[in-house]
Amino acid sequence: MLLTDIKVQKAKAQDKPYKLKDGDGLFLLIHSNGGKYWRFRYFFAGKEKMLALGTYPEISLLDARDKRFAARKLLANGEDPSANKKQKKRQAEFNAGNSFQSVAKEWFETNKSKWTPEHAERLWRRLELHMMPEIGDRPISEIKSLDLLDALRKVEKRGTTETSHRLLQTIGVIFRYAVLTGRIQYNPTIDLKGALTPHRTESHPTIQAKGIPDFFVQLEKVATSGQNKLAIRLLMLTFVRQGELRQAKWEDVDFEAKEWRLPAHTTKMRDLHIVPLAKQTLAILEELKLLTGWGELLFPSQQRRRHAMMSENTINHVLRKMGYKGKLVGHGFRALAFTTLNEHGFRADVIERQLAHSERNKVRAAYNRAEYLPERRQMMQWWANHLDCIVENEDSKVVPLQQLK
């Protein structure tokens, strides 16, 4: 006699487990503890086998019958339902461990030591915001070019073409990692070359030399801390990257040698970078030491309960308060120094080395290990003198490059 919902529901536990049969191999096993388990008894290759179909009430009588029907269909096709279930379980576990998010995280953890903490944080945050909601849970082997394009188009529609191009570059590397680790055989990002809206790269806004005097007037007037003002002055004099400035530690500043040695793990190129210190720069550092010399960092956060170091937005926020929104950002000091030093005849190799730029010509980079420190010392002192003379409106008093040699 076939089971009914009421009979299944009212079945009570007994001293020993017992079965309620529904026919065609399906039965409900009731344990002495009251648990109710659906089972399907069948024969495969001449052997009796048992397939667990789930528990009641999570699996209803109708659900159990559907599962029995699916199992009998596999048997009719010469397949073992138990083996099929195990294979699906293994595949589900494999897919869960090889989702885009899990592979991306594995790649990220493998490579993050190569990047600055700020770069690593921005890279992962970008993936979390834009890609994980779209494809994060999907097995990486099932993601196609069109899936990626759909996700990237949504980013483009928000007006952030730069972000979409950066994302494509990052996920391309992740899929290449998946190929190398045997998760997939083909990188679908290869098919997306030229598919995104072109992004126009704009130079970081900066000021001209004639605007430097007014800049310092505004810097004195702006309502911000003395520490922030010194940070901006130091950034202009050294033209390092803002992340390098924020991570700077007092132990890296050698007042006697007149050098600031940026450790490799704090620089974009992951190489030790030496910044020769002009006398004006040393004076700023001495002033700063009175404010923050008690601690480890040159520029600790002024909200130390939340962060250890100065926020990455601090300098640009002060520049906006000074009235330079859209006209100057912290990175713009590098462009100002680059242009000025080139115009005044300093050698390109010396300038590039001081800016810690990577050598685009890889062959040349392999052989050119020169540091040019003597020339860089002269150049950095010349730059500090040049800024002083512009502020004093006495540009003619700057020592010409020829007299430095």
C-alpha positions as CSV (number, residue, x, y, z in Angstrom):
1,M,0.0,0.0,0.0
2,L,1.4,3.4,-1.0
3,L,2.3,5.9,1.7
4,T,0.3,9.1,2.3
5,D,1.4,12.4,3.8
6,I,-0.7,11.8,6.9
7,K,0.8,8.4,7.4
8,V,4.3,9.7,7.1
9,Q,3.6,12.6,9.4
10,K,2.0,10.5,12.1
11,A,4.6,7.7,12.1
12,K,6.0,7.4,15.6
13,A,9.4,6.1,16.9
14,Q,9.5,2.6,18.3
15,D,12.1,0.7,20.3
16,K,13.8,-0.5,17.1
17,P,14.1,1.2,13.7
18,Y,11.4,0.2,11.2
19,K,10.4,0.9,7.6
20,L,7.3,2.2,5.9
21,K,7.4,1.1,2.2
22,D,6.0,3.2,-0.7
23,G,6.9,0.8,-3.5
24,D,9.4,0.6,-6.3
25,G,12.3,0.5,-3.7
26,L,11.3,3.7,-1.9
27,F,10.8,3.5,1.9
28,L,10.9,5.7,5.0
29,L,13.2,4.5,7.7
30,I,12.1,5.7,11.2
31,H,14.8,5.5,13.8
32,S,14.2,5.0,17.5
33,N,15.2,8.6,18.2
34,G,12.3,9.8,16.0
35,G,14.4,10.7,12.9
36,K,12.8,9.9,9.5
37,Y,15.0,9.1,6.6
38,W,14.1,8.4,3.0
39,R,15.9,5.5,1.3
40,F,15.8,4.0,-2.2
41,R,16.7,0.3,-2.5
42,Y,17.9,-0.9,-5.9
43,F,20.1,-3.4,-7.7
44,F,23.0,-2.4,-9.9
45,A,25.4,-4.9,-11.6
46,G,23.8,-7.7,-9.6
47,K,24.4,-6.1,-6.2
48,E,21.9,-4.6,-3.8
49,K,22.6,-1.0,-3.1
50,M,21.0,1.8,-1.0
51,L,20.6,5.5,-1.9
52,A,19.9,8.1,0.8
53,L,17.4,10.7,-0.4
54,G,17.2,13.0,2.5
55,T,15.2,13.5,5.7
56,Y,11.6,14.2,6.4
57,P,10.1,16.8,6.7
58,E,12.8,18.6,4.7
59,I,12.1,16.2,1.9
60,S,8.4,15.6,1.5
61,L,6.8,12.4,0.2
62,L,6.3,14.0,-3.2
63,D,10.0,15.1,-3.2
64,A,11.1,11.6,-2.3
65,R,9.1,10.1,-5.2
66,D,10.6,12.6,-7.6
67,K,14.1,11.5,-6.4
68,R,13.1,7.9,-6.8
69,F,12.0,8.6,-10.4
70,A,15.3,10.3,-11.2
71,A,17.2,7.4,-9.8
72,R,15.3,4.8,-11.7
73,K,15.9,6.9,-14.9
74,L,19.6,6.7,-14.3
75,L,19.3,2.9,-13.8
76,A,17.5,2.7,-17.1
77,N,20.4,4.4,-18.7
78,G,22.9,2.0,-17.2
79,E,24.2,4.5,-14.5
80,D,24.6,3.8,-10.8
81,P,22.5,6.5,-8.8
82,S,24.9,6.3,-5.8
83,A,28.0,6.8,-8.0
84,N,26.2,9.7,-9.8
85,K,25.4,11.3,-6.4
86,K,29.0,11.0,-5.2
87,Q,30.2,12.5,-8.5
88,K,27.9,15.5,-8.2
89,K,29.0,16.0,-4.6
90,R,32.7,16.0,-5.7
91,Q,31.9,18.4,-8.5
92,A,30.0,20.8,-6.2
93,E,32.9,20.7,-3.7
94,F,35.4,21.3,-6.5
95,N,33.3,24.2,-7.9
96,A,33.0,25.7,-4.4
97,G,36.8,25.6,-4.0
98,N,37.4,26.9,-7.5
99,S,34.9,29.7,-7.7
100,F,36.1,33.0,-9.2
101,Q,36.3,34.5,-5.7
102,S,38.3,31.6,-4.2
103,V,40.8,31.5,-7.1
104,A,41.1,35.3,-7.1
105,K,41.7,35.2,-3.3
106,E,44.4,32.6,-3.7
107,W,46.1,34.6,-6.5
108,F,45.9,37.8,-4.4
109,E,47.4,36.1,-1.3
110,T,50.2,34.7,-3.4
111,N,51.1,38.0,-5.0
112,K,50.3,40.7,-2.4
113,S,53.8,40.8,-1.0
114,K,54.9,42.4,-4.3
115,W,52.6,45.4,-3.8
116,T,52.3,48.2,-1.4
117,P,49.5,47.8,1.2
118,E,47.6,50.7,-0.4
119,H,47.8,49.2,-3.9
120,A,46.8,45.7,-2.6
121,E,43.8,47.2,-0.7
122,R,42.6,49.2,-3.8
123,L,43.0,46.2,-6.1
124,W,41.0,43.8,-3.9
125,R,38.4,46.5,-3.1
126,R,37.8,47.0,-6.8
127,L,37.2,43.3,-7.3
128,E,34.9,43.1,-4.3
129,L,32.8,46.0,-5.5
130,H,32.5,45.2,-9.1
131,M,33.2,41.6,-9.9
132,M,32.3,39.5,-6.9
133,P,28.6,40.4,-6.9
134,E,28.5,39.4,-10.6
135,I,30.7,36.3,-10.9
136,G,32.2,35.7,-7.4
137,D,30.3,32.5,-6.6
138,R,30.5,31.0,-10.0
139,P,32.9,28.2,-10.9
140,I,35.8,29.8,-12.7
141,S,35.6,27.1,-15.4
142,E,32.1,28.1,-16.3
143,I,32.7,31.8,-16.8
144,K,32.7,32.8,-20.4
145,S,33.9,36.0,-22.2
146,L,30.3,37.3,-22.5
147,D,29.8,37.0,-18.7
148,L,32.9,39.1,-18.1
149,L,31.9,41.6,-20.7
150,D,28.4,42.0,-19.2
151,A,30.0,42.7,-15.8
152,L,32.4,45.2,-17.2
153,R,29.8,47.0,-19.2
154,K,27.9,47.7,-15.9
155,V,31.1,49.4,-14.6
156,E,31.3,51.4,-17.8
157,K,27.7,52.6,-17.5
158,R,28.6,54.2,-14.2
159,G,31.1,56.4,-16.2
160,T,34.2,54.7,-14.8
161,T,36.0,53.6,-17.9
162,E,39.4,53.7,-16.2
163,T,38.1,51.2,-13.5
164,S,36.7,48.9,-16.2
165,H,40.1,48.7,-17.9
166,R,41.9,48.1,-14.6
167,L,39.4,45.4,-13.8
168,L,39.9,43.7,-17.1
169,Q,43.7,43.7,-16.6
170,T,43.4,42.3,-13.1
171,I,40.9,39.5,-14.0
172,G,43.0,38.7,-17.0
173,V,45.9,37.9,-14.6
174,I,43.6,35.9,-12.4
175,F,42.4,33.7,-15.3
176,R,46.0,33.3,-16.4
177,Y,46.8,32.0,-12.9
178,A,43.8,29.7,-13.1
179,V,45.2,28.3,-16.3
180,L,48.7,27.8,-14.7
181,T,47.1,26.0,-11.7
182,G,45.0,23.6,-13.8
183,R,41.6,25.1,-13.1
184,I,40.8,26.0,-16.7
185,Q,42.4,25.5,-20.1
186,Y,41.6,28.8,-21.7
187,N,41.7,32.4,-20.6
188,P,38.4,34.1,-21.7
189,T,39.7,37.6,-21.3
190,I,41.8,37.1,-24.4
191,D,38.6,37.5,-26.4
192,L,37.9,40.9,-24.9
193,K,40.7,42.7,-26.4
194,G,39.3,46.0,-27.8
195,A,35.8,45.3,-26.5
196,L,35.7,48.0,-23.9
197,T,35.2,51.7,-24.4
198,P,38.7,53.3,-24.8
199,H,39.8,55.2,-21.7
200,R,41.6,58.5,-22.1
201,T,44.4,58.9,-19.6
202,E,44.6,62.4,-18.2
203,S,47.7,63.8,-16.6
204,H,47.6,64.6,-12.9
205,P,46.8,68.3,-12.6
206,T,49.7,70.5,-11.4
207,I,50.6,74.1,-11.2
208,Q,53.1,76.2,-13.2
209,A,56.2,77.7,-11.7
210,K,54.6,81.2,-11.7
211,G,51.9,79.9,-9.4
212,I,54.3,78.6,-6.7
213,P,54.4,81.9,-4.7
214,D,50.6,82.1,-4.4
215,F,50.6,78.4,-3.6
216,F,52.7,79.0,-0.5
217,V,50.6,82.0,0.5
218,Q,47.5,79.8,0.4
219,L,49.3,77.0,2.3
220,E,50.0,79.4,5.1
221,K,46.4,80.6,5.2
222,V,44.6,77.2,5.0
223,A,43.0,75.9,8.2
224,T,44.8,72.6,8.8
225,S,47.4,71.2,11.1
226,G,51.1,72.1,11.1
227,Q,51.8,68.5,10.4
228,N,49.7,68.5,7.2
229,K,51.4,71.7,6.0
230,L,54.8,70.2,6.6
231,A,53.7,67.0,4.7
232,I,52.8,69.1,1.6
233,R,56.1,71.1,1.8
234,L,58.1,67.8,2.1
235,L,56.1,66.3,-0.8
236,M,57.0,69.2,-3.0
237,L,60.7,69.2,-2.1
238,T,61.2,65.4,-2.5
239,F,58.4,64.6,-5.0
240,V,58.0,61.1,-3.7
241,R,54.7,59.2,-4.1
242,Q,52.1,60.0,-1.4
243,G,52.0,56.4,-0.3
244,E,55.8,56.5,0.3
245,L,55.4,59.7,2.3
246,R,52.6,58.3,4.4
247,Q,54.6,55.1,5.3
248,A,57.8,57.0,6.1
249,K,59.5,56.1,9.4
250,W,62.0,58.1,11.4
251,E,64.4,55.2,11.3
252,D,64.7,55.6,7.5
253,V,65.9,59.2,7.8
254,D,69.6,59.6,8.2
255,F,70.3,63.3,9.1
256,E,74.0,62.8,9.2
257,A,74.2,61.2,5.7
258,K,71.5,63.6,4.5
259,E,69.5,60.8,3.0
260,W,66.0,59.4,3.3
261,R,66.1,55.7,2.4
262,L,62.7,54.3,1.4
263,P,62.5,50.5,2.1
264,A,61.6,48.4,-0.9
265,H,58.3,47.2,0.6
266,T,57.0,50.8,0.7
267,T,57.9,51.8,-2.9
268,K,55.9,51.2,-6.1
269,M,58.8,49.5,-7.9
270,R,59.6,47.4,-4.8
271,D,63.2,48.6,-4.8
272,L,65.1,50.5,-2.2
273,H,64.9,54.2,-3.1
274,I,67.3,56.9,-1.8
275,V,66.1,60.5,-1.6
276,P,69.1,63.0,-1.1
277,L,68.0,65.7,1.4
278,A,68.6,69.3,0.6
279,K,69.3,71.7,3.5
280,Q,65.8,73.1,3.2
281,T,64.3,69.6,3.4
282,L,66.4,68.8,6.5
283,A,65.1,71.9,8.1
284,I,61.5,70.8,7.5
285,L,62.3,67.4,9.0
286,E,63.8,68.9,12.1
287,E,60.6,71.0,12.5
288,L,58.5,67.9,12.0
289,K,60.5,65.9,14.5
290,L,59.3,68.3,17.2
291,L,55.8,67.3,16.3
292,T,56.0,63.6,15.6
293,G,59.5,62.5,16.5
294,W,58.2,60.7,19.6
295,G,56.7,58.0,17.4
296,E,57.6,55.6,14.6
297,L,56.0,57.4,11.7
298,L,56.8,60.8,10.3
299,F,53.1,61.4,9.6
300,P,51.0,59.4,12.0
301,S,47.2,59.7,11.8
302,Q,45.8,62.5,13.8
303,Q,42.9,60.1,14.6
304,R,45.1,57.4,15.9
305,R,42.3,55.4,17.4
306,R,41.2,54.5,13.8
307,H,44.4,54.5,11.8
308,A,48.1,54.4,12.4
309,M,49.3,56.6,9.5
310,M,48.0,59.7,7.8
311,S,45.0,59.0,5.5
312,E,45.7,58.7,1.8
313,N,43.1,61.5,1.2
314,T,44.6,64.0,3.6
315,I,47.0,65.9,1.3
316,N,44.5,66.1,-1.6
317,H,41.8,67.3,0.9
318,V,44.0,70.1,2.1
319,L,44.8,71.1,-1.5
320,R,41.1,71.3,-2.3
321,K,40.6,73.5,0.8
322,M,43.3,75.8,-0.5
323,G,41.2,76.3,-3.7
324,Y,43.2,73.9,-6.0
325,K,40.3,71.4,-6.7
326,G,40.9,70.2,-10.3
327,K,44.1,72.3,-10.5
328,L,46.6,70.3,-8.3
329,V,46.8,67.0,-6.6
330,G,49.6,65.5,-4.5
331,H,50.9,63.5,-7.4
332,G,51.1,66.7,-9.4
333,F,54.3,67.7,-7.6
334,R,56.1,64.9,-9.4
335,A,55.0,66.3,-12.8
336,L,56.1,69.8,-11.7
337,A,59.5,68.6,-10.7
338,F,59.9,66.4,-13.8
339,T,59.0,69.3,-16.2
340,T,61.2,71.9,-14.4
341,L,64.3,69.7,-14.1
342,N,64.1,68.7,-17.7
343,E,63.7,72.3,-18.8
344,H,66.8,73.3,-16.8
345,G,69.0,70.7,-18.4
346,F,69.4,67.9,-15.9
347,R,70.0,64.5,-17.4
348,A,67.0,62.3,-18.1
349,D,68.5,59.3,-16.5
350,V,69.1,61.2,-13.3
351,I,65.6,62.6,-13.2
352,E,64.0,59.3,-13.9
353,R,66.0,57.6,-11.2
354,Q,65.1,60.2,-8.7
355,L,61.4,59.8,-9.6
356,A,61.9,56.0,-9.2
357,H,60.3,55.3,-12.6
358,S,60.6,51.9,-14.1
359,E,62.8,51.5,-17.2
360,R,60.5,51.0,-20.2
361,N,63.3,49.4,-22.2
362,K,63.7,46.1,-20.4
363,V,67.0,45.3,-22.0
364,R,68.4,48.6,-21.0
365,A,67.0,48.2,-17.5
366,A,68.9,44.9,-17.1
367,Y,72.2,46.7,-17.6
368,N,71.6,50.1,-16.2
369,R,72.0,49.8,-12.5
370,A,73.5,53.2,-11.9
371,E,72.2,55.3,-9.0
372,Y,73.7,58.7,-10.1
373,L,73.7,59.7,-6.4
374,P,76.3,62.6,-6.7
375,E,74.2,64.2,-9.5
376,R,71.0,63.5,-7.7
377,R,72.3,65.3,-4.6
378,Q,73.2,68.3,-6.7
379,M,69.8,68.2,-8.4
380,M,67.8,68.0,-5.2
381,Q,69.6,70.9,-3.7
382,W,69.1,72.9,-6.9
383,W,65.4,72.1,-6.8
384,A,65.1,73.3,-3.2
385,N,67.0,76.5,-4.1
386,H,64.9,77.0,-7.2
387,L,61.7,76.9,-5.2
388,D,63.0,79.3,-2.6
389,C,64.0,81.8,-5.3
390,I,60.7,81.6,-7.1
391,V,58.9,82.3,-3.8
392,E,61.2,85.3,-3.2
393,N,60.7,86.4,-6.8
394,E,64.4,86.1,-7.3
395,D,64.6,83.3,-9.9
396,S,67.7,84.9,-11.4
397,K,69.7,84.0,-8.3
398,V,69.3,80.3,-8.9
399,V,72.7,78.8,-9.6
400,P,72.8,77.7,-13.2
401,L,73.2,74.0,-13.9
402,Q,76.6,74.6,-15.5
403,Q,78.0,76.0,-12.3
404,L,77.0,72.8,-10.4
405,K,79.2,70.6,-12.5
